[in-house]
Amino acid sequence: MNTTAAKSQFRGTPEQEARLLKVIEEKKDEKGALMPILQKAQEIYGYLPVEVQTIISDNTGIPLEKIYGIVTFYAQFSLVPKGKYKISVCLGTACYVKGSGNIFNKLQNKLGISDGECTPDGKFSLEACRCIGACGLAPVITVNDDVYGRLTVDDIDAILEKYAD
């Protein structure tokens, strides 16, 4: 990952940093505190860029390399920002054979982003996922907690319009 590009995108606020520092102060002396601190940090910022990892390292004494290793090991953590609306396209077998690959391609083209990316305005992020357990509705996408099934590529524009706020 290009850390220069990531640094220019980071827009943490003083309020977010104050919340994170409070969490660190409350938890840093507990055994196994790093995971809960990282989880809370991701909740506060939406992702864990190097700037946030550095704050955690500087205030816990845990080496940045160890923090980075944990953040990149566990799938629950993200190094890149997520959009206000997180779109997941199921590419599991049932969905894929019913056209989810075409739906994923349409979303990439429509949003101008690739898998794992976020639109420049921070509105949408897109990710491919494996089976979400809704095979009977194949093909399926989720937008945050909203599930859309039995889709065709022609349904995508109308779904995106629902989130046009």
MODELLER restraints for C-alpha pairs under 7 A, 6 or more apart:
rsr = mdl.restraints
at = mdl.atoms
rsr.add(forms.Gaussian(group=physical.xy_distance, feature=features.Distance(at['CA:16:A'], at['CA:44:A']), mean=6.30, stdev=0.5))
rsr.add(forms.Gaussian(group=physical.xy_distance, feature=features.Distance(at['CA:16:A'], at['CA:45:A']), mean=6.95, stdev=0.5))
rsr.add(forms.Gaussian(group=physical.xy_distance, feature=features.Distance(at['CA:20:A'], at['CA:41:A']), mean=6.05, stdev=0.5))
rsr.add(forms.Gaussian(group=physical.xy_distance, feature=features.Distance(at['CA:23:A'], at['CA:37:A']), mean=6.66, stdev=0.5))
rsr.add(forms.Gaussian(group=physical.xy_distance, feature=features.Distance(at['CA:24:A'], at['CA:37:A']), mean=6.31, stdev=0.5))
rsr.add(forms.Gaussian(group=physical.xy_distance, feature=features.Distance(at['CA:27:A'], at['CA:33:A']), mean=5.75, stdev=0.5))
rsr.add(forms.Gaussian(group=physical.xy_distance, feature=features.Distance(at['CA:28:A'], at['CA:60:A']), mean=6.03, stdev=0.5))
rsr.add(forms.Gaussian(group=physical.xy_distance, feature=features.Distance(at['CA:42:A'], at['CA:48:A']), mean=5.75, stdev=0.5))
rsr.add(forms.Gaussian(group=physical.xy_distance, feature=features.Distance(at['CA:46:A'], at['CA:81:A']), mean=6.29, stdev=0.5))
rsr.add(forms.Gaussian(group=physical.xy_distance, feature=features.Distance(at['CA:46:A'], at['CA:82:A']), mean=6.46, stdev=0.5))
rsr.add(forms.Gaussian(group=physical.xy_distance, feature=features.Distance(at['CA:47:A'], at['CA:77:A']), mean=6.84, stdev=0.5))
rsr.add(forms.Gaussian(group=physical.xy_distance, feature=features.Distance(at['CA:47:A'], at['CA:78:A']), mean=5.09, stdev=0.5))
rsr.add(forms.Gaussian(group=physical.xy_distance, feature=features.Distance(at['CA:47:A'], at['CA:79:A']), mean=5.74, stdev=0.5))
rsr.add(forms.Gaussian(group=physical.xy_distance, feature=features.Distance(at['CA:47:A'], at['CA:80:A']), mean=5.95, stdev=0.5))
rsr.add(forms.Gaussian(group=physical.xy_distance, feature=features.Distance(at['CA:47:A'], at['CA:81:A']), mean=5.33, stdev=0.5))
rsr.add(forms.Gaussian(group=physical.xy_distance, feature=features.Distance(at['CA:48:A'], at['CA:78:A']), mean=5.90, stdev=0.5))
rsr.add(forms.Gaussian(group=physical.xy_distance, feature=features.Distance(at['CA:48:A'], at['CA:79:A']), mean=5.01, stdev=0.5))
rsr.add(forms.Gaussian(group=physical.xy_distance, feature=features.Distance(at['CA:49:A'], at['CA:79:A']), mean=5.11, stdev=0.5))
rsr.add(forms.Gaussian(group=physical.xy_distance, feature=features.Distance(at['CA:49:A'], at['CA:80:A']), mean=6.61, stdev=0.5))
rsr.add(forms.Gaussian(group=physical.xy_distance, feature=features.Distance(at['CA:53:A'], at['CA:64:A']), mean=6.67, stdev=0.5))
rsr.add(forms.Gaussian(group=physical.xy_distance, feature=features.Distance(at['CA:53:A'], at['CA:67:A']), mean=6.64, stdev=0.5))
rsr.add(forms.Gaussian(group=physical.xy_distance, feature=features.Distance(at['CA:54:A'], at['CA:64:A']), mean=6.31, stdev=0.5))
rsr.add(forms.Gaussian(group=physical.xy_distance, feature=features.Distance(at['CA:57:A'], at['CA:63:A']), mean=5.76, stdev=0.5))
rsr.add(forms.Gaussian(group=physical.xy_distance, feature=features.Distance(at['CA:57:A'], at['CA:64:A']), mean=5.42, stdev=0.5))
rsr.add(forms.Gaussian(group=physical.xy_distance, feature=features.Distance(at['CA:71:A'], at['CA:77:A']), mean=5.60, stdev=0.5))
rsr.add(forms.Gaussian(group=physical.xy_distance, feature=features.Distance(at['CA:81:A'], at['CA:118:A']), mean=6.58, stdev=0.5))
rsr.add(forms.Gaussian(group=physical.xy_distance, feature=features.Distance(at['CA:82:A'], at['CA:118:A']), mean=5.89, stdev=0.5))
rsr.add(forms.Gaussian(group=physical.xy_distance, feature=features.Distance(at['CA:82:A'], at['CA:125:A']), mean=5.37, stdev=0.5))
rsr.add(forms.Gaussian(group=physical.xy_distance, feature=features.Distance(at['CA:83:A'], at['CA:118:A']), mean=5.65, stdev=0.5))
rsr.add(forms.Gaussian(group=physical.xy_distance, feature=features.Distance(at['CA:83:A'], at['CA:122:A']), mean=4.79, stdev=0.5))
rsr.add(forms.Gaussian(group=physical.xy_distance, feature=features.Distance(at['CA:83:A'], at['CA:123:A']), mean=4.76, stdev=0.5))
rsr.add(forms.Gaussian(group=physical.xy_distance, feature=features.Distance(at['CA:83:A'], at['CA:124:A']), mean=4.23, stdev=0.5))
rsr.add(forms.Gaussian(group=physical.xy_distance, feature=features.Distance(at['CA:83:A'], at['CA:125:A']), mean=4.52, stdev=0.5))
rsr.add(forms.Gaussian(group=physical.xy_distance, feature=features.Distance(at['CA:84:A'], at['CA:122:A']), mean=6.34, stdev=0.5))
rsr.add(forms.Gaussian(group=physical.xy_distance, feature=features.Distance(at['CA:84:A'], at['CA:123:A']), mean=4.86, stdev=0.5))
rsr.add(forms.Gaussian(group=physical.xy_distance, feature=features.Distance(at['CA:84:A'], at['CA:124:A']), mean=5.91, stdev=0.5))
rsr.add(forms.Gaussian(group=physical.xy_distance, feature=features.Distance(at['CA:85:A'], at['CA:123:A']), mean=5.94, stdev=0.5))
rsr.add(forms.Gaussian(group=physical.xy_distance, feature=features.Distance(at['CA:85:A'], at['CA:124:A']), mean=4.83, stdev=0.5))
rsr.add(forms.Gaussian(group=physical.xy_distance, feature=features.Distance(at['CA:85:A'], at['CA:125:A']), mean=6.44, stdev=0.5))
rsr.add(forms.Gaussian(group=physical.xy_distance, feature=features.Distance(at['CA:85:A'], at['CA:143:A']), mean=6.03, stdev=0.5))
rsr.add(forms.Gaussian(group=physical.xy_distance, feature=features.Distance(at['CA:85:A'], at['CA:144:A']), mean=5.82, stdev=0.5))
rsr.add(forms.Gaussian(group=physical.xy_distance, feature=features.Distance(at['CA:86:A'], at['CA:124:A']), mean=5.85, stdev=0.5))
rsr.add(forms.Gaussian(group=physical.xy_distance, feature=features.Distance(at['CA:86:A'], at['CA:125:A']), mean=4.96, stdev=0.5))
rsr.add(forms.Gaussian(group=physical.xy_distance, feature=features.Distance(at['CA:86:A'], at['CA:126:A']), mean=6.19, stdev=0.5))
rsr.add(forms.Gaussian(group=physical.xy_distance, feature=features.Distance(at['CA:86:A'], at['CA:143:A']), mean=5.42, stdev=0.5))
rsr.add(forms.Gaussian(group=physical.xy_distance, feature=features.Distance(at['CA:86:A'], at['CA:144:A']), mean=5.15, stdev=0.5))
rsr.add(forms.Gaussian(group=physical.xy_distance, feature=features.Distance(at['CA:87:A'], at['CA:124:A']), mean=6.95, stdev=0.5))
rsr.add(forms.Gaussian(group=physical.xy_distance, feature=features.Distance(at['CA:87:A'], at['CA:125:A']), mean=5.93, stdev=0.5))
rsr.add(forms.Gaussian(group=physical.xy_distance, feature=features.Distance(at['CA:87:A'], at['CA:126:A']), mean=4.87, stdev=0.5))
rsr.add(forms.Gaussian(group=physical.xy_distance, feature=features.Distance(at['CA:87:A'], at['CA:127:A']), mean=6.35, stdev=0.5))
rsr.add(forms.Gaussian(group=physical.xy_distance, feature=features.Distance(at['CA:87:A'], at['CA:141:A']), mean=6.92, stdev=0.5))
rsr.add(forms.Gaussian(group=physical.xy_distance, feature=features.Distance(at['CA:87:A'], at['CA:142:A']), mean=5.60, stdev=0.5))
rsr.add(forms.Gaussian(group=physical.xy_distance, feature=features.Distance(at['CA:87:A'], at['CA:143:A']), mean=4.49, stdev=0.5))
rsr.add(forms.Gaussian(group=physical.xy_distance, feature=features.Distance(at['CA:87:A'], at['CA:144:A']), mean=6.53, stdev=0.5))
rsr.add(forms.Gaussian(group=physical.xy_distance, feature=features.Distance(at['CA:88:A'], at['CA:126:A']), mean=5.96, stdev=0.5))
rsr.add(forms.Gaussian(group=physical.xy_distance, feature=features.Distance(at['CA:88:A'], at['CA:127:A']), mean=4.93, stdev=0.5))
rsr.add(forms.Gaussian(group=physical.xy_distance, feature=features.Distance(at['CA:88:A'], at['CA:128:A']), mean=5.62, stdev=0.5))
rsr.add(forms.Gaussian(group=physical.xy_distance, feature=features.Distance(at['CA:88:A'], at['CA:129:A']), mean=6.26, stdev=0.5))
rsr.add(forms.Gaussian(group=physical.xy_distance, feature=features.Distance(at['CA:88:A'], at['CA:141:A']), mean=5.52, stdev=0.5))
rsr.add(forms.Gaussian(group=physical.xy_distance, feature=features.Distance(at['CA:88:A'], at['CA:142:A']), mean=5.19, stdev=0.5))
rsr.add(forms.Gaussian(group=physical.xy_distance, feature=features.Distance(at['CA:88:A'], at['CA:143:A']), mean=6.56, stdev=0.5))
rsr.add(forms.Gaussian(group=physical.xy_distance, feature=features.Distance(at['CA:89:A'], at['CA:104:A']), mean=6.24, stdev=0.5))
rsr.add(forms.Gaussian(group=physical.xy_distance, feature=features.Distance(at['CA:89:A'], at['CA:127:A']), mean=6.39, stdev=0.5))
rsr.add(forms.Gaussian(group=physical.xy_distance, feature=features.Distance(at['CA:89:A'], at['CA:128:A']), mean=4.93, stdev=0.5))
rsr.add(forms.Gaussian(group=physical.xy_distance, feature=features.Distance(at['CA:89:A'], at['CA:129:A']), mean=5.93, stdev=0.5))
rsr.add(forms.Gaussian(group=physical.xy_distance, feature=features.Distance(at['CA:89:A'], at['CA:140:A']), mean=6.49, stdev=0.5))
rsr.add(forms.Gaussian(group=physical.xy_distance, feature=features.Distance(at['CA:89:A'], at['CA:141:A']), mean=4.47, stdev=0.5))
rsr.add(forms.Gaussian(group=physical.xy_distance, feature=features.Distance(at['CA:89:A'], at['CA:142:A']), mean=6.65, stdev=0.5))
rsr.add(forms.Gaussian(group=physical.xy_distance, feature=features.Distance(at['CA:90:A'], at['CA:100:A']), mean=6.74, stdev=0.5))
rsr.add(forms.Gaussian(group=physical.xy_distance, feature=features.Distance(at['CA:90:A'], at['CA:128:A']), mean=6.06, stdev=0.5))
rsr.add(forms.Gaussian(group=physical.xy_distance, feature=features.Distance(at['CA:90:A'], at['CA:129:A']), mean=4.95, stdev=0.5))
rsr.add(forms.Gaussian(group=physical.xy_distance, feature=features.Distance(at['CA:90:A'], at['CA:130:A']), mean=5.42, stdev=0.5))
rsr.add(forms.Gaussian(group=physical.xy_distance, feature=features.Distance(at['CA:90:A'], at['CA:131:A']), mean=5.88, stdev=0.5))
rsr.add(forms.Gaussian(group=physical.xy_distance, feature=features.Distance(at['CA:90:A'], at['CA:132:A']), mean=6.60, stdev=0.5))
rsr.add(forms.Gaussian(group=physical.xy_distance, feature=features.Distance(at['CA:90:A'], at['CA:140:A']), mean=5.81, stdev=0.5))
rsr.add(forms.Gaussian(group=physical.xy_distance, feature=features.Distance(at['CA:90:A'], at['CA:141:A']), mean=5.96, stdev=0.5))
rsr.add(forms.Gaussian(group=physical.xy_distance, feature=features.Distance(at['CA:91:A'], at['CA:100:A']), mean=6.02, stdev=0.5))
rsr.add(forms.Gaussian(group=physical.xy_distance, feature=features.Distance(at['CA:91:A'], at['CA:101:A']), mean=6.61, stdev=0.5))
rsr.add(forms.Gaussian(group=physical.xy_distance, feature=features.Distance(at['CA:91:A'], at['CA:128:A']), mean=6.37, stdev=0.5))
rsr.add(forms.Gaussian(group=physical.xy_distance, feature=features.Distance(at['CA:91:A'], at['CA:129:A']), mean=5.90, stdev=0.5))
rsr.add(forms.Gaussian(group=physical.xy_distance, feature=features.Distance(at['CA:91:A'], at['CA:130:A']), mean=5.34, stdev=0.5))
rsr.add(forms.Gaussian(group=physical.xy_distance, feature=features.Distance(at['CA:91:A'], at['CA:131:A']), mean=6.85, stdev=0.5))
rsr.add(forms.Gaussian(group=physical.xy_distance, feature=features.Distance(at['CA:92:A'], at['CA:130:A']), mean=4.60, stdev=0.5))
rsr.add(forms.Gaussian(group=physical.xy_distance, feature=features.Distance(at['CA:92:A'], at['CA:131:A']), mean=4.60, stdev=0.5))
rsr.add(forms.Gaussian(group=physical.xy_distance, feature=features.Distance(at['CA:94:A'], at['CA:135:A']), mean=5.85, stdev=0.5))
rsr.add(forms.Gaussian(group=physical.xy_distance, feature=features.Distance(at['CA:94:A'], at['CA:138:A']), mean=6.14, stdev=0.5))
rsr.add(forms.Gaussian(group=physical.xy_distance, feature=features.Distance(at['CA:95:A'], at['CA:135:A']), mean=6.73, stdev=0.5))
rsr.add(forms.Gaussian(group=physical.xy_distance, feature=features.Distance(at['CA:95:A'], at['CA:138:A']), mean=4.59, stdev=0.5))
rsr.add(forms.Gaussian(group=physical.xy_distance, feature=features.Distance(at['CA:95:A'], at['CA:139:A']), mean=4.07, stdev=0.5))
rsr.add(forms.Gaussian(group=physical.xy_distance, feature=features.Distance(at['CA:95:A'], at['CA:140:A']), mean=6.45, stdev=0.5))
rsr.add(forms.Gaussian(group=physical.xy_distance, feature=features.Distance(at['CA:96:A'], at['CA:139:A']), mean=6.93, stdev=0.5))
rsr.add(forms.Gaussian(group=physical.xy_distance, feature=features.Distance(at['CA:98:A'], at['CA:138:A']), mean=6.48, stdev=0.5))
rsr.add(forms.Gaussian(group=physical.xy_distance, feature=features.Distance(at['CA:98:A'], at['CA:139:A']), mean=5.80, stdev=0.5))
rsr.add(forms.Gaussian(group=physical.xy_distance, feature=features.Distance(at['CA:99:A'], at['CA:139:A']), mean=6.45, stdev=0.5))
rsr.add(forms.Gaussian(group=physical.xy_distance, feature=features.Distance(at['CA:100:A'], at['CA:139:A']), mean=5.38, stdev=0.5))
rsr.add(forms.Gaussian(group=physical.xy_distance, feature=features.Distance(at['CA:102:A'], at['CA:153:A']), mean=6.70, stdev=0.5))
rsr.add(forms.Gaussian(group=physical.xy_distance, feature=features.Distance(at['CA:103:A'], at['CA:152:A']), mean=6.81, stdev=0.5))
rsr.add(forms.Gaussian(group=physical.xy_distance, feature=features.Distance(at['CA:103:A'], at['CA:153:A']), mean=5.07, stdev=0.5))
rsr.add(forms.Gaussian(group=physical.xy_distance, feature=features.Distance(at['CA:106:A'], at['CA:153:A']), mean=6.64, stdev=0.5))
rsr.add(forms.Gaussian(group=physical.xy_distance, feature=features.Distance(at['CA:108:A'], at['CA:114:A']), mean=5.52, stdev=0.5))
rsr.add(forms.Gaussian(group=physical.xy_distance, feature=features.Distance(at['CA:111:A'], at['CA:119:A']), mean=6.83, stdev=0.5))
rsr.add(forms.Gaussian(group=physical.xy_distance, feature=features.Distance(at['CA:113:A'], at['CA:119:A']), mean=6.36, stdev=0.5))
rsr.add(forms.Gaussian(group=physical.xy_distance, feature=features.Distance(at['CA:114:A'], at['CA:126:A']), mean=6.93, stdev=0.5))
rsr.add(forms.Gaussian(group=physical.xy_distance, feature=features.Distance(at['CA:115:A'], at['CA:126:A']), mean=5.56, stdev=0.5))
rsr.add(forms.Gaussian(group=physical.xy_distance, feature=features.Distance(at['CA:115:A'], at['CA:127:A']), mean=4.77, stdev=0.5))
rsr.add(forms.Gaussian(group=physical.xy_distance, feature=features.Distance(at['CA:115:A'], at['CA:128:A']), mean=6.25, stdev=0.5))
rsr.add(forms.Gaussian(group=physical.xy_distance, feature=features.Distance(at['CA:116:A'], at['CA:125:A']), mean=6.87, stdev=0.5))
rsr.add(forms.Gaussian(group=physical.xy_distance, feature=features.Distance(at['CA:116:A'], at['CA:126:A']), mean=5.65, stdev=0.5))
rsr.add(forms.Gaussian(group=physical.xy_distance, feature=features.Distance(at['CA:116:A'], at['CA:127:A']), mean=4.97, stdev=0.5))
rsr.add(forms.Gaussian(group=physical.xy_distance, feature=features.Distance(at['CA:117:A'], at['CA:125:A']), mean=5.60, stdev=0.5))
rsr.add(forms.Gaussian(group=physical.xy_distance, feature=features.Distance(at['CA:117:A'], at['CA:126:A']), mean=5.97, stdev=0.5))
rsr.add(forms.Gaussian(group=physical.xy_distance, feature=features.Distance(at['CA:118:A'], at['CA:124:A']), mean=5.69, stdev=0.5))
rsr.add(forms.Gaussian(group=physical.xy_distance, feature=features.Distance(at['CA:118:A'], at['CA:125:A']), mean=4.07, stdev=0.5))
rsr.add(forms.Gaussian(group=physical.xy_distance, feature=features.Distance(at['CA:118:A'], at['CA:126:A']), mean=6.62, stdev=0.5))
rsr.add(forms.Gaussian(group=physical.xy_distance, feature=features.Distance(at['CA:119:A'], at['CA:125:A']), mean=6.24, stdev=0.5))
rsr.add(forms.Gaussian(group=physical.xy_distance, feature=features.Distance(at['CA:137:A'], at['CA:149:A']), mean=4.75, stdev=0.5))
rsr.add(forms.Gaussian(group=physical.xy_distance, feature=features.Distance(at['CA:137:A'], at['CA:150:A']), mean=5.17, stdev=0.5))
rsr.add(forms.Gaussian(group=physical.xy_distance, feature=features.Distance(at['CA:138:A'], at['CA:149:A']), mean=5.84, stdev=0.5))
rsr.add(forms.Gaussian(group=physical.xy_distance, feature=features.Distance(at['CA:138:A'], at['CA:150:A']), mean=5.25, stdev=0.5))
rsr.add(forms.Gaussian(group=physical.xy_distance, feature=features.Distance(at['CA:139:A'], at['CA:149:A']), mean=5.72, stdev=0.5))
rsr.add(forms.Gaussian(group=physical.xy_distance, feature=features.Distance(at['CA:139:A'], at['CA:150:A']), mean=5.26, stdev=0.5))
rsr.add(forms.Gaussian(group=physical.xy_distance, feature=features.Distance(at['CA:139:A'], at['CA:151:A']), mean=5.68, stdev=0.5))
rsr.add(forms.Gaussian(group=physical.xy_distance, feature=features.Distance(at['CA:140:A'], at['CA:148:A']), mean=5.60, stdev=0.5))
rsr.add(forms.Gaussian(group=physical.xy_distance, feature=features.Distance(at['CA:140:A'], at['CA:149:A']), mean=4.39, stdev=0.5))
rsr.add(forms.Gaussian(group=physical.xy_distance, feature=features.Distance(at['CA:140:A'], at['CA:150:A']), mean=6.47, stdev=0.5))
rsr.add(forms.Gaussian(group=physical.xy_distance, feature=features.Distance(at['CA:140:A'], at['CA:151:A']), mean=6.64, stdev=0.5))
rsr.add(forms.Gaussian(group=physical.xy_distance, feature=features.Distance(at['CA:141:A'], at['CA:147:A']), mean=6.07, stdev=0.5))
rsr.add(forms.Gaussian(group=physical.xy_distance, feature=features.Distance(at['CA:141:A'], at['CA:148:A']), mean=5.38, stdev=0.5))
rsr.add(forms.Gaussian(group=physical.xy_distance, feature=features.Distance(at['CA:141:A'], at['CA:149:A']), mean=6.65, stdev=0.5))
rsr.add(forms.Gaussian(group=physical.xy_distance, feature=features.Distance(at['CA:142:A'], at['CA:148:A']), mean=6.04, stdev=0.5))
